[in-house]
C-alpha cells in the first residue's frame, strides 16, 4: 500500500468489517471472475481430472454450498427433503446433466484454483529446501461433512469448550464451536477412512501435518446442537487408562507420553 496512511486505513476498515459482509464481498468478486474467465478453465482437461479425482469430497461440499445459498441458511434441518440425501443423490445432482451441476461448477472452479495455487507454492518451497507444515484441527468446520456423511457424526450434538475458572475467581462459561461431534465407534469400524482421507489430501500440498487440539482425538466437550455456551455439556469418548495398563504395555516413560517431544533431529529426519 502507498505510504501516508492509506494502507493503514484500508486495513482498519477490513479488520472492523463484519466477517459475513467481507465473505459476501469476496464471493461476489469470485463469481464475477468466474463469469469473465472461468469458461476456459472448466473446459480444460486438468479441471475435469481434478473433479473426477476429488469428487468424493468436492461434490458434497459444492452441493452443500449451493443449497445453503438457495435455502438462505446452513441449518440443514430447514431444507425439507434435502436435509438428508444419499451419496448417489448427491452425485447425481452435482454431476453433468444434474439439476445443480451448473451452480456447483462455480465451487469446483474455486477449489481447483486453490489446488493449483497451493501446489505451486508447495513445489516452490520444496525446491528452496523449505518444509511446509499445516495444522489439521480436530473439530471439522465444514458442515457439509456432517450433512453428506451423517453416519460418522452424533446427531444433535456439537463440540465446544467447557466452563473454566479464570484468574481472580471468575468463571468462563465456555463456548460452542458449532462443529459436529464425531461418532468415534462408527469411524473405528470403518477403519478411520474419513480421517485418513483428510491426511492424504493435505499431504498433496504439505510436508508435515500438526494435529491441532490433539486432546480432542481422545475426548471432547460435547454439547446439544444449538448451544451458545459450554454450559450443560459433558466429556464424550473419554476412556481412562490406568498406570497398570501403561506398565503392561511397556509404556514407562510417562513424561515423554504426556509432554510434547519434537526435536530438531526428528524434524530433519521427517521433513
C-alpha positions in Angstrom: 0.0 0.0 0.0 1.1 3.6 -0.6 2.8 5.5 2.3 1.0 8.1 4.2 -1.7 6.1 6.0 -3.8 5.0 3.1 -2.9 1.3 3.6 -3.4 1.5 7.3 -6.9 3.0 6.9 -7.8 0.3 4.4 -6.5 -2.4 6.7 -8.5 -1.0 9.6 -11.7 -1.0 7.5 -11.2 -4.6 6.6 -10.4 -5.6 10.2 -13.5 -3.9 11.5 -15.9 -5.1 8.9 -18.3 -7.9 9.9 -17.0 -11.3 8.7 -20.2 -12.0 6.9 -20.0 -8.9 4.8 -16.4 -9.5 4.0 -17.1 -13.0 2.8 -20.1 -11.8 0.8 -17.9 -9.3 -1.0 -15.3 -11.9 -1.8 -17.9 -14.3 -3.1 -19.3 -11.6 -5.4 -15.8 -10.9 -6.8 -15.2 -14.6 -7.3 -18.5 -15.1 -9.2 -17.6 -12.1 -11.4 -14.2 -13.7 -12.1 -15.9 -17.0 -12.9 -18.2 -15.4 -15.4 -15.3 -13.5 -17.1 -12.6 -16.2 -17.2 -14.0 -19.4 -15.8 -15.3 -21.0 -19.0 -11.8 -21.8 -20.4 -10.8 -23.3 -17.1 -13.8 -25.6 -16.6 -13.4 -26.9 -20.1 -9.8 -27.9 -19.6 -8.6 -31.5 -19.1 -6.9 -30.5 -15.8 -10.2 -29.3 -14.4 -12.1 -32.5 -15.4 -9.4 -34.7 -13.9 -9.5 -32.7 -10.6 -13.3 -33.0 -10.3 -13.1 -36.7 -11.1 -10.3 -37.5 -8.6 -11.6 -35.3 -5.8 -15.3 -35.8 -6.4 -15.8 -37.9 -3.2 -15.5 -34.7 -1.1 -15.7 -32.0 -3.7 -19.3 -32.8 -4.9 -20.8 -32.9 -1.4 -19.0 -29.6 -0.5 -20.2 -27.8 -3.6 -23.8 -29.0 -3.4 -23.9 -28.1 0.3 -22.8 -24.6 -0.5 -25.3 -24.3 -3.4 -28.2 -25.5 -1.1 -27.1 -23.1 1.7 -27.5 -20.2 -0.7 -30.8 -21.5 -2.1 -32.4 -22.1 1.3 -30.8 -19.0 2.9 -29.5 -20.9 5.8 -26.8 -23.5 6.6 -29.2 -25.2 9.0 -30.0 -28.4 7.1 -33.0 -29.2 9.3 -34.8 -26.4 7.4 -34.1 -27.9 4.0 -37.1 -30.2 3.8 -36.4 -33.3 1.7 -32.9 -32.1 1.0 -31.9 -32.3 4.7 -30.9 -35.9 4.1 -29.6 -37.1 0.8 -27.8 -40.3 -0.1 -24.4 -40.3 -1.8 -25.9 -41.4 -5.1 -28.4 -38.5 -4.9 -25.6 -36.0 -4.2 -23.5 -37.4 -7.1 -26.5 -37.3 -9.5 -27.4 -33.7 -8.7 -23.9 -32.3 -8.8 -22.7 -34.2 -12.0 -23.0 -33.0 -15.6 -26.7 -33.2 -16.5 -27.8 -33.0 -12.9 -30.1 -30.3 -11.7 -27.5 -28.5 -9.6 -24.4 -29.1 -11.8 -24.3 -25.5 -13.1 -24.1 -23.7 -9.8 -21.9 -26.5 -8.4 -19.4 -25.9 -11.1 -18.5 -22.5 -9.7 -17.5 -24.1 -6.4 -15.5 -26.7 -8.3 -13.7 -23.9 -10.0 -12.8 -22.1 -6.7 -11.4 -25.3 -5.3 -9.5 -26.0 -8.5 -7.8 -22.6 -8.4 -6.9 -23.2 -4.7 -5.5 -26.6 -5.6 -3.3 -25.1 -8.4 -2.1 -22.2 -6.2 -1.3 -24.5 -3.2 0.5 -27.0 -5.4 2.6 -24.2 -6.9 3.6 -22.9 -3.5 4.4 -26.4 -2.2 6.6 -27.2 -5.1 8.4 -23.9 -4.9 9.0 -24.4 -1.2 10.4 -27.9 -1.8 12.8 -26.6 -4.4 14.1 -24.0 -1.9 14.5 -26.6 0.8 11.6 -25.2 2.9 9.1 -27.6 4.6 5.5 -26.5 4.8 3.6 -27.7 7.9 -0.1 -27.2 8.3 -2.5 -27.7 11.2 -5.4 -30.2 11.0 -7.9 -29.2 13.7 -9.7 -32.0 15.4 -13.0 -30.1 15.0 -14.3 -30.0 11.5 -15.6 -26.6 10.4 -17.2 -27.8 7.2 -20.8 -28.8 7.9 -21.0 -30.5 4.6 -19.2 -33.4 6.1 -22.0 -34.0 8.7 -24.6 -33.4 6.0 -23.2 -35.8 3.4 -21.8 -38.5 5.8 -24.1 -38.3 8.9 -23.2 -41.8 9.9 -19.9 -40.5 11.1 -21.3 -37.9 13.4 -23.5 -37.8 16.5 -26.9 -36.4 15.6 -28.0 -33.4 17.7 -24.5 -33.0 19.3 -21.7 -30.5 18.7 -18.3 -29.8 20.1 -17.1 -26.9 22.3 -15.0 -25.8 25.2 -16.1 -26.4 28.8 -16.6 -23.8 31.6 -13.3 -23.0 33.3 -12.1 -21.0 36.3 -10.0 -17.9 35.4 -7.7 -15.6 37.4 -9.5 -13.7 40.1 -12.0 -16.4 40.8 -14.2 -15.7 37.8 -15.7 -18.5 35.7 -15.8 -18.6 32.0 -18.9 -20.2 30.6 -17.1 -21.8 27.7 -18.3 -21.8 24.2 -19.8 -23.8 21.4 -17.8 -24.3 18.2 -20.8 -25.3 16.3 -18.8 -28.3 14.9 -20.5 -31.7 14.8 -19.4 -34.3 17.3 -17.8 -37.5 15.9 -19.1 -41.0 16.3 -15.7 -42.5 17.0 -17.0 -46.0 17.3 -18.5 -46.0 13.8 -15.4 -44.3 12.4 -13.3 -47.1 14.0 -15.4 -49.8 12.4 -14.8 -48.1 9.1 -11.0 -48.1 9.7 -10.9 -44.3 10.2 -11.0 -43.8 6.5 -12.6 -40.4 6.8 -9.5 -39.2 8.8 -7.1 -40.9 6.6 -8.7 -39.2 3.6 -8.1 -35.8 5.2 -4.5 -36.6 5.8 -4.0 -37.9 2.3 -5.5 -34.7 0.9 -3.2 -32.5 3.0 -0.2 -34.5 2.0 -0.7 -33.3 -1.6 0.5 -29.8 -0.5 2.2 -30.0 2.9 5.3 -31.8 4.0 4.1 -32.3 7.6 0.8 -32.1 9.5 0.3 -30.9 13.0 -2.7 -32.3 14.8 -4.4 -29.3 16.2 -6.2 -29.7 19.5 -4.7 -33.2 20.0 -6.6 -33.8 23.2 -9.8 -33.8 21.1 -8.8 -37.0 19.4 -9.2 -38.7 22.8 -12.1 -36.8 24.4 -14.2 -33.8 23.6 -16.6 -31.4 25.3 -20.0 -32.4 23.8 -23.0 -30.0 23.8 -26.5 -30.1 22.5 -26.7 -28.7 18.9 -27.6 -25.0 19.0 -25.9 -24.4 22.4 -24.3 -20.9 22.6 -22.1 -21.5 25.6 -20.2 -24.5 27.1 -22.7 -24.9 29.9 -24.6 -28.2 30.0 -22.0 -30.3 28.2 -20.1 -33.4 29.1 -17.0 -35.2 28.1 -17.5 -37.8 25.4 -15.3 -40.7 24.3 -13.1 -40.4 27.4 -11.8 -43.8 28.4 -9.4 -43.7 31.4 -6.1 -45.5 31.2 -4.6 -46.8 34.4 -0.9 -47.0 35.4 -1.2 -50.8 35.4 -2.4 -50.8 31.8 0.5 -48.5 30.7 3.0 -50.7 32.6 1.6 -53.8 30.9 2.0 -52.2 27.5 5.6 -51.3 28.3 4.9 -47.6 28.3 7.0 -46.5 31.2 8.2 -43.0 30.1 5.2 -41.0 31.4 6.8 -37.6 30.9 7.5 -38.3 27.2 4.0 -39.5 26.7 2.4 -36.5 28.3 4.6 -33.7 27.1 5.4 -32.6 23.5 8.5 -34.3 22.2 9.5 -32.6 19.0 13.3 -32.4 18.5 15.4 -31.0 15.7 16.8 -34.3 14.6 13.2 -35.7 14.3 12.1 -32.8 12.1 15.2 -33.2 9.9 14.6 -36.9 9.5 10.9 -36.5 8.7 11.0 -33.3 6.6 
